[in-house]
């Protein structure tokens, strides 16, 4: 049944709030705006009582942050789209958890794409897990304990980064090779995961490979040089990446 997504906007800038409302009215008929808020307390109360399916949440509010709102609402069963005026420090954590975000000034086409994703996910039960994973990652200082959200054809999997051996480019997709022997195919390209994982002990060693440096078994100098991973898989090493790789590995 196709009925409008009930939505709440949490935004403390009047101009930004009015612009978003105008875009939703004109270009996103699938969204029914039921309420708006500009402060943390008000947002928590309205989200908790009205139970929206979709929340547009500004990261920086005058009375706190969007994360303060998430930590205090009494349920997380809604699709979330963050909005922010700049590349916030938490953007990487947001990407890590497969949460959508829009940079201000909001682009109408990006807004429509985010809304369509919310509609596609409305019947799934992963929304709460996505938000719980985001909050967990933000509260966990050790990056090796972070979990990345990976959307596959079967659903969303939450994988600790320490269990990823390496990622391999597969056209517009990326294959994840895990410690337990599984291989997950995810519909994002390798560059996107390079940006997300490079600060978690991963390195792009070849156009086709992003590896977990903790899972390297050895470097083999013969045949032009290649990397042997802990699962005995050989990974190519680009000549241009050789010096950086050896330095990071302490060779």
Secondary structure, 3 states (H helix, E strand, C coil): CCCCEEEEEECCCHHHHHHHHHHHHHHCCCEEEEEEECCHHHHHHHHHHHCCCEEEEECEECCEEHHHHHHHCCCCCCEEEEEECCCCCCHHHHHHCCCEEEECCCCHHHHHHHHHHHHHHCCCCCHHHHHHHHHHHHHCCCHHHCEEEEEECCEEEEEEHHHEEEEEEECCEEEEEECCCCEEEECCCHHHHHHHHHHHCEEEEECCEEEEHHHEEEEECCCCCEEEECCCCEEECCHHHHHHHHHHHCC
